[in-house]
């Protein structure tokens, strides 16, 4: 980054100020922002610009109407305001590395490494490429169905265990299918291949999103969008845009999220075969965006429309396979989460609890997510015992799935526990947490 664009360093007197140290340690960003204004002359508009937040969001934080809990936002605050990582409970930030050391590390990384040899029993990648070029693959409708079946299996295993271990296989299959698109085939087969490639690209993007590697996720979501556009599959384009909208809520970019889900709805409405289930899912994503913006009326309106669309679902509707997950328990739990994002914990709690009771036991990641959301709504209402019990129950499914998003929800709940950390029930939860799960970044060691 050129020096002219590098964020200004904070004065040492502020970084060593006891008030600032305490505010950072407990992540009291209302106090952090106040101290930045009074002691460093960094006003809310500048904070918003540096941290990629909206000015209204910064104002809500300062007024005490909103907390900042997402790790992505905390990292942006650290990087944008030049608050050293250790002050906020983060790992050392890249910009903290002395320039000379950074150069040496890059030079070392660029040094040629000995080429690893594949096992003797396997042909090298160049041989694989030659064999692929030498053969013309004949495809039928049965082949396409086999690809679709493998995608459904990937999604099932992703729900059970997370996508990290699956990603190499998914990417390999994506590249294989994209290679098949270069050959001339009948339109029905070629269009089917484009649809399969689009779904594999979306699935790859989803595994990166679940790992909180958002730049890579966006790259693959964009590829999925382009592949779906080749065959004018507007419903699937809407699906990909909805995924990108959800990512925007996780990155605390609600304006982007709302723009993306609005575009998704436009695509879905322009398709002749869009089903009520698809529209219901899209309106619920709109509710998430409005809730993240703090707009109560718009959130409630989107929730109402999501339920109205869901009531129009008929048994014979030609729903695409990718929206089958959006059943009644999912509608209910998402409704609860939207209310929870608004701070309407009393409304959210029974909805999330009801959906959690009916959720498929094999969906480990979903059960962990929703249990942590339930715990947060209980804690927001002062139900400390119930919240810690619910969070403890969530540790088992959380330990069964490799998902950085699950870890993020766990960190957020752990941060919310800060005022109650010495209570017996909170100490019991933390002991169980350290017993079941490996060390989670952002949490202090035992």
Secondary structure, DSSP 8 states (H G I E B T S, - for coil): --GGGS-----HHHHT-HHHHHHHHTT-HHHHHHHHHHHH---HHHHHHHHT--HHHHHHHHTTS-----HHHHHHHHHHHT--GGGGT----GGGS-HHHHHHHHHHHHS--------TTS--HHHHHHHHHH------HHHHHHHHHHHHHHHHHHHHH-STTTHHHHHHHHHHHHHHTTS---HHHHHHHHHHHHHHHHHHHHHHHHTT-HHHHHHHHHHHHHHHHHTT-HHHHHHHHHHHHHHHHHTT-HHHHHHHHHHHHHHHHHSTT--HHHHHHHHHHHHHHHHHHT-HHHHHHHHHHHHHHHHT--TT----GGGTT--HHHHHHHHHHHHHHHT-HHHHHHHHHHHHHHS-TT-HHHHHHHHHHHHHHHHHTT-HHHHHHHHHHHHHHHHTS--HHHHHHHHHHHHHGGGGTTSHHHHHHHHHHHHHS---TTS---
